[in-house]
């Protein structure tokens, strides 16, 4: 709708849990999955894109099998590495764009990102590069999360700590709680899905960047953020704020950027 081009969108997935699986197990699943789906995708039909739990490794396995089955080298999947026809800055694009958009919004109120405390959820591709650009612009990132829980580092997640997170999530495929073991000054809070709010959004900050998953900020979280002096909420994930939360932000004059804009 925003591009005026005939583009649609859909979402799908599978119930395969990659946690604890070897590279060979993940590869075999991806190859098997592609044997079923390759009839339905292509550069001029549907183009899958990576989301939660899917990175360059998985896309590489999927694309390799697609190429073998279809006998063609085409742009049938996004998120490929450079060697397979991927874009140079695609991994950084969503996170960097989220921060640049936030900076422009803050500028309308004569506020700079430099020195501002920021809450970031998630620890995947978008969250990593959102945090990276925030640190580069002088902001202080104090949270990251995954499905197991979140870490709060009052001293800030600097470049060295973020480099550790990248190794932890992208290479070791570890859990964010390992961050607190590596840096004892950080506090790890295990996820409690019986709660009707997310305690990550209760910490005092100026900016919030939900970069994990859909509906991670509800109306209670929105009020917690407002009570914590939040000035801006910029979505990095797809629809991380519920409609009720969005209405609250707009009613309270909080700068809000939807994921589509960021």
N, C-alpha and C positions, 0 to 999 in steps of 0.2 A: 504494500500500500504506500509506503514512504518513497519507494523508488519509481513508482508509476510503471513498473515492469510486471509482466505476468508471472510473478513468483509466488509460490505457495509455501506452506510449511507443515510438517507433520513430525511426530515423535514416535519412536519405537525402541525396543530394547530386548533384553533376554534375561533369564534368571540364573545366568552363570556368575558365580562369585569368584573373582580372580584372587582374592586374599589367600595367601598361603600356597598359591599354585606356582609351579615352575614355568620358565619361559616356554618350554616345550609343550606343556599342558595348555597354556594360553594360546600358543600358535596353533595347536591342533583344533582347539575350539573355534578360533577365528576362521580357519580354513574350512571346517565343517559348516559353520554358519554361512560363509560365502557361497558354498555349493548350493545352498537353498535359495539365497537371495539374489544371486547375480543375474537371474533372468529378469528381475524387476528394477534394476538400476542401470544407469548409464548417463553419459554426458548430456543426452537429450531427453532423458526420462526423469528419474529421481536420482539425486546426488546425496548420499549419506554424509553426515558430518559428525565428528567425535563429540561426545558429551561426558557425563560422569563415568569415571572408570575406564575411559578409552583415550589413549594418547597416541603418540607417533609410533610406538611399538606395535600396538594393536592395528592401527591403520596400515602399517607396513605389511603385516601378515595378511590382512584382508585384501589389500591392493595386489599383493603378489599372487594370491589365489584367483582374484578377478582377472588379472592379466593372463594367467595360465588358462582359465576356462574360456574366456572370450577371445583370446588370441589377438588382443589389441591393447595398445598403451594410450589410454585416454583419461581425461579428468573426471573419472567416475566417482571419486571420493575426495573430500577435502581433508586437510590436516596431514597430508603426506610430508615426508622429509624432502629436502631440496633435491636429493638424488633421484627422487621419484616424481619430480615435477611440482613439488610444493612451492608455496610462496615464501619469500625470504624472511618476512617479518610476521608471518601469520601467528606463531605462538605468542608473540607479544601484543598483537593488535588489540584484542579485547580489553586486556588489563590496562595497557597504556592509554587506549582511547577513553576508558572509564575515568582515569585520573585527569586527562587533559580536559575532558568535558566538565568534570567537577571544578577544576581550576578556573575555567571560564565562568561558571555559575557563581563561584565565590567572589570573583572579581566584580560582579555587579553590585556587591555589597561592600566593596573595598576590603575584602579579606583575602589573605594569601594562604596557601597551603603550608608555607614554611613555619615550622614550630607548632603546627596543629596536631593534636592527638587524634588518631584515627583507629576505628575498629574495622577489621577485615575478617570476614568469615570465609571458610573454605581453605584449602591448601593445595588445590590443583593448579592447572595452567593459568586460569584467569586470576585467581587469588595471588599466586606467586608474582605475576607481572604487575598486578595492581600494587602490591606491597613494594615491589622493586622500584616502580616509578615514583611512588609516594616518598620513599627513602631518598631517592635521587633529588627530589624537589624540596627536601628538608623537612618533611613531615615525620611524625613519630607513630609508627605502627605498633600496637600493643597486643593484638589478638590474631590468632589463626585457628582453624578448626578442621575436623573431619567428622565422619559419622560416629566416631567413638567418643568425641568430646572436644574441648577447646583448651588452648593455653592462653594465659594472660601474663604478659611480660611487661611489668611497669617501667622497666628501664628502656624499653623499646627494642624492636627487632631490627637490628642494623644489617649492613651488607653481609658481614661474616655469618651472622645467624641465619639470614635468608639463604645464603649459599648452602648451609647445612640442611635447611628445609628442602631445598631442591634435590640434594643428594638423597635425603631421606625418602621423599615421595616419588621421585622420578627414577631412581636407580635401585634403592633398597626396597621400595614399595612398603615402607614402614608406616607406623601410625604416629599421629601428632603427639601423643603422650611421650614419645621418645625424646621430644624436644625438651620437656621438663626434666628428664633424666640427664640430658646433656648440659642444660643450663638451669641449675637448681634455684636460681632467683625467680624463675617462671613458675606459675601456679597452673596445674592441670585440673580441669573439672570434667568429670565423666558425664557423658550425655545421659539425661534422664527423660525418656520420652513420655513419662507419665505426667510431666509438668505441662501446663498450658502456656508456657512462655519459655524463652531461651535466655538463660542468665548471661550469655555473652553480650547481649544488648543492654545490660544493666550497668556497664562500666561507664565512667564519665569520659566523654570525648566530644569533639567538635564535628567530626565527620564519620559517617558509617558507610561501609562498602560491602553490602551483602553479595558474596561471590560464590556461594556454595550451591544452593538448590532452590526449588520453587517453594513459596509459602513459608519461608524461614522467619519472616517478620510478620506477626499478626497484630491485632489491635493492642494487646497488652504490651507487646514488645515496643510498639510505636510510642505508647505513653511512657514506658521506661526510658526510651531514648530521649524523648522530649524533656523528661524530668532530669536527665543527665546532661542537659545543656547542648543537645545536638543541634547543629545549624544546617547540616546537609546530609541527605541520603542519596547515594548514587548506586544504582543497581548494576552489578557486573554479571550476575547470574540471570537466567530466564525467569521472569516473574517471581522474584524472591519475596516480594511484599504482597500481602493479601489486599483485595480492594478496600477493605475496612481500614487497613494501615495507611494506604495511599490517601484516603479521604482525610484521615487524622493529620497527616503531614501537611496536606494542602490547607486544611482549616487553620492550622497553627503557624502557617507561613514559613514552614521549613522548606528549604530548597530541595526539590525532588527531581531526580532524573530517572526515567524508566530505562530498562535494559536496552530497549530498541534505540533510544537516543544515544546512550553511552557507548 
